[in-house]
Amino acid sequence: MNTLGWVRVVLAGIALTAVTASPVPAARSASIEIKEFNFAPKVLTVERGTTVTWINHDEEPHTITSTKGAFGSTGLSNDESFSQTFTEAGRYEYFCALHPHMKAVVIVK
């Protein structure tokens, strides 16, 4: 095969790869607001791979504490945030360790 033939083979391979390559899934994100001693929403359903960010809008500090120890934050002051990426499907219940009546759940499909 001559040089022109090899160039055609390489270009055909590149074109085939471009057509058949799977697109990279976009990064997913979601947020939960902490306001007036509540998590909103109280139940959040997301896909695996989603990064959830909690933002404290209260003047009082709050934590994000998994009931099963899967994740946890330090105390978040006003306008501070905490993020967690969920890679496994499941039900993740959490609460504020400083105000245990504050409870919510993230459901990962």
N, C-alpha and C positions, 0 to 999 in steps of 0.2 A: 504494500500500500504506500502510495506517495504521501508527501507532506500535506497536500490539499485534502487527501482522503482522511488522514488523521485529524485534521482540523475539523472536518465535517462530523466525525465520530464524537469528538470532544464536545462540540457545540450541541449536537443532538442529545448527548448525555446531560448537559447543563439544562437544556430546555425541558427534558423529561423530568429531571429532578425538580425544577421550578413548578411544573404542573402537578406532580404527585406529592410534593412535600406537604405534610400536615401543618396547618397554621399553629403558631404558638398561642395557647389560650391567654387572653388578657388577664392581667392581675385583677383580682376581685377585692373590693373593700366595702366595708359597712361601718356605720358608727352608731354608738349608743350614747345618749346624753344623760348626764346625772344632773337633775334639777329638782329642787324642792324635796330632797330626800327620797327620790324615786329614780329608777332606771327606766329610760324610755327609748325603745319599746321594752316591755317586760319580757316578751318572747320574740326572739329574732331567729329566723330560719335562713341559713346560708349554704352555699355549696362548699365542698372540700376545697382547701386552698385559699379561702377568703381570710383576709386580715380584718379583724374587728378592732375598732378604736373607740375607747370610752373617753369622754371629755367631761370633766367636772365643772359644772356651771354654778355650783353652790359656793358660798363663802366658807363653809365647813369642809374639812378634809374627808375623803372617802377612800376606801380600798375596793379593789376588784379581787375577790377571793373565791376560788373554785371550791365547791363543797367536797371534792375528791382529791384536791391537791394538784390538779392538772396545770394550773396557772395561778398567778397572784401578783398583785402590785403592792408597792409601798403606798403610804398615804398620799393621795393626790390633792394638792391645794387647788384653789380657784384657777380655772382655765388650764390646768395641767391635764395630760392625757396618758393613757396606757394602751398598748396595742398587743394583740395576740393573733397569730396565724393558726387557723384550725386545719390540720392536715388529715385528721381521722374523723369518719362519720360518728355521730353519737349525740347524746343529750348532755350538755354541760351546764349544770346549775351553779350559780354563784351568788355571793352576797357581799355586803360591806361589813368587814370585821369590826368597824367602829360603830356601826348602826345595824345590828343583825336583823332588824325588821325589813331592811332593804334587800329584796330577793328578786332574781330574774333568771332567765335561761337562754342559752344559745343552742339551737338545734342545727346540726351539721348533717347535710344529706350526702 
